[in-house]
Structures are given as structure tokens and as C-alpha cells.
Amino acid sequence: MSYFLNKQGEIIIRNLIDTIIKNKEYLSEIDGAIGDGDHGINLNKGFTKFKNNKFNPEDDFSISLEKLGSVLMMEIGGSMGPLYGNFFMKMSQEIKGKEKIDKKTFGKMLNEGVEAIQILGNASLGDKTILDTLIPAQKAFKEAINNKKKFSEALKGLKEAAERGKNSTKEMVAKVGRASRLGERSRGVLDAGATSCNLILQSMADSIIPLLKEFDTN
Amino acid sequence: MQRIINDPDNVVEDMLKGYVKNHSDLVSSTDNPRVLKYKSAPIDGKVGIVTGGGSGHKPAFIGYIGKNMVDAVAVGEVFSSPTAKAFLDAFKAADAGKGVACLYGNYAGDNMNVKMAIQMAKSEGIEVKTVVANDDVASAPKTEREKRRGVAGEVLMWKIGGAKAVQGGSLDEVINAAQKAINNTRSIGIGLTSCTIPAVGKPNFEIPEGKMEVGIGHHGEPGIEVTDLKSADEMAKLMVNKIIADLPFIENDEIAVLLSGLGATPAMELYILYKEIPDLLKDKGISIYKSYIGDYFTSLDMMGATLTFMKLDEELKDLLDMRANSMGFKEFGE
């Protein structure tokens, strides 16, 4: 059975921070088309605050996610602060105190995170939100492990589904959030939340896959 | 972009520092740098009035802190909801044990952060009830009023809620008065230019030369329709008709009118826009009880205006007439 260790969280978190900081302007640009152009700025602010004030390389994955979630939830505001804040905090709770994170545990983390966003944001699939990336990714991962795929293959499935999900928002009409007031005029542009969520999932999966090799006995 | 700023990422902090230095007669800072309060808040025996929202709308939101108006405000980044913590701390700054009325605008981020703050406040024994302003007729059809944004009508909601609290209203009575105010209030905006968030550095969107955007939002959310730029008189007619049809406002109604610039509109042009409005209303048998013209609720450096009408009854008139003193809104009187 493949797994990675909770104490290997440092590299996953570092890569995540770098991904957000690198894409700050890209995300704001997408948001500017139908939102108010601050998505990248706010996420960057949150991740940078976490990096400078709270991030401790000694922390395990769970503790880092909890600290990151708490900074986003308490200090960032906007819509993305509470949404991503809850997302990371719920994911963290699922692995608190656990030594190993296998595919089943990671699947549960995803479920918890997605549920938190659904409850708070009150959106459904197809509303042109973060969930249009998250739900297909969650589903692909679940199906893969149900089909006895290896952890790394399930993560590859998640990556593909997240990318497709993000791209699917381009042709959607926004139903919730600020862009929803545009109706038809929101069509033709990617959703900023779905895009940042894809970057987050890609980064996490890309960081986890190499970690799995060390323990992969399959 | 040419702006009077220091670090574009610190515009909110810098603005708050300047604001507190100049308005120390009205406001004081709190332990949370993103919360300002009325210097006398919390006021014994009075329901606390709280609002909050993104920055860039000056005088909203902090400009309405003051006597018989708002007690505490949660301050967000430019065009971005304050944190749940800021709302919670604002509740604490305003609560005198009679509960807190949180009167804010209908935006996804604000809804989420207020919701979380209320949960946290509850565990600390503070009762909070809300009114969510949705006066912008352009932001959703009438059948989906719950989706509409809150815009400049929020100023009148704060005035009414603030006055009801000073009259000794219970939390429910304050909430009912503020809800009644917003239920009777309708607004529409017209944008002529875009606006620029300093940290982004370039305009948020584009309105071509010679065009205007009808129904534009307070964050530059594109409007419902882009048309050729019309004359001020035609704009007035368009705005009045859209608002009147929505409530609807009818013959013999008495209304309060609030005409707010969006940040870059010279006061001169607001008066030019206002010129036709009393006559257009008179033609429909609607009379103006009070009117307010100026920058009440802006969108950074956007050129344009928001027109707001509130239909009045005796209670609303009484509450509107109560003296109030804040930086953004003053009501003189007995």
C-alpha cells in the first residue's frame, strides 16, 4: 500500500505557497474579466502571511494545513478567505495525529474539504465556482480507489479531472458569487476560484506523487 | 496609474490611519486594526449598529460611524469582504448587552464572513441579527430580489436603523425598521468609466469612449446594458423610470432621494444630473421629502452616479429626521 507521511508535509506546503505566489497576477487577471480582479492578490496575501508568520518547516502536513486555513479564514476576508480557510482546516482535521496518509485517508480529506465548501458557499456543480474543479476531482479520485488503482494513479486521475473541471467553467454561466449578476455575460471566461483550486490540487498531487515512491511496494 | 499612495498593498491601513487622525471627534480605533468604532460606543441601553464591507467606497463604510448612526465598522481590503474576525470584533465594540444589528450589503463574501462571525458571537453571548441590503434594481430581476446587490441605499438603511436604536428600539424593532427601509428603497447606477484597484494597477474593466454602462455595480460589476453616452437629462429620465417601475413608486408617494457620485464625478455634474429629477417625479405625482446629493457611496475612481429612492411613511420620516452626525451623512434639525 502506498502512502506518504504526515511529517513530509513541508515540501507539499512549500510548493503550494510557491504556486499561489507565482500565479498571483494570472489569477487576478482572470478575476478581473468578470469579478473584481482581486482573487490573486488576496490569495497571495494570505499565503504570504502564512509563509512569513506561521509556517514552520518542522510542522507536519496536518498542522501546516490547519495554520494555513486559520490565516486564510481569520485574516483574509473576501469569499475565498472563508472558503479556502474552511477547506484546509477540514482537510487538516481528518489527518490530525495520523502518521501515514494513504489513498483512503487522502480521499476522506478531500471529502471533508469539499463538504465544507459546499455548506458555506451554498453552490452546486455547474454554477461556475470552485466546486466545478473540486467535485469532478473528488469523484475521479474516489472512482480510482474504488477500482483498486494505486494512490499515484488516483492522483493522476484527480489531476486530469481537476483540469477538465476548471476548463468546463469557461462555458458556464455564473449562478452564485459576484459574477452571477452578469448572467450570460459571464460566459466565455474561466472562473477564478475554479482556476486557483485547480492550481492547488495540481500542486498538491504533484508534490505527493514523488513522495509515494519511497514507500510504494506495488 | 497615477495615485497618491505609498505601498499599494497597504492602502487600507494608510487610509485608516489618516482617517482616525482627522476624525478623532467621531471615531476611535480598536484592538483590531480593521475595526473602527464610534468614540462613545458601546452606548448603554442601545442596540449596537454594525456594518462592514470592502474598502474603496468612501465615505462607506467608516464614514457612517457617528452620533445616531453606525457604532462600529469592519473594514475589508479594497473591494473585498472584511474577515469574520473583523465582523466579530465590530460586534463586540458595538454591543452594550442589548444585541447588535448588523446591516450590510448582499455580497457573497460578506454573507459568508458575517455568518461565521455570528456563530462566533453567539458562543460569546452576543446576540446579532442582520438586514441584508438589496436595493440595486439592475443586479437581478424583481422576482429574484434576494440576489440583488446592496448599493447606496445602504446609507438610508443605516440612518433609519441607527435612529431606531437611539429611540430605544429593541433589537427586533431596529431590525424591522432597517428592513422596512431597505424594502422601500431602490437604486440604480450608471458608469461612464472603469475604476482601478491600486494593488492591481490597471483598470478593472473597460467602458469604451462614448458609451455608458447602465446598472453598473459598486465594484465595477458590468451592468445590464451598454449604450451610447446620453445627455444628463436623458440619463436622469432613464434612471428615474427604472427605479420607479420596480417598487413601484406611485402617485402621492413621498420619497427621500439620494444621488451619489461614484468617485470621479465632479459635484457639478451631480447637480446637472439632479436638475431634471424633481420635475420627472412631479409629473408622476411623487414628491420629494428630502434629497441628498454628493459622494455617499463611491467605487474608487469610477465616473458615474447611483440614484436611490426610498418611499417614506410617518415612521420612516420621523427616523430620517432625527439629527445625526457622521463624516458621510449629517442630518441637521431640532
Interface residues (C-beta under 8 A of the other chain):
Chain A: S28 G32 A33 I34 D36 G37 D38 I41 N42 K45 M73 M74 E75 I76 G77 G78 S79 M80 G81 P82 L83 L120 G121 V176 G177 R178 A179 S180 R181 L182 R185
Chain B: D9 G54 G76 E77 V78 F79 S80 S81 P82 T83 A84 K85 A86 Y107 A108 G109 M112 N113 K115 M116 S139 A140 K147 R149 I197 A199 V200 N204 F205 G217 H219 G220 E221 P222
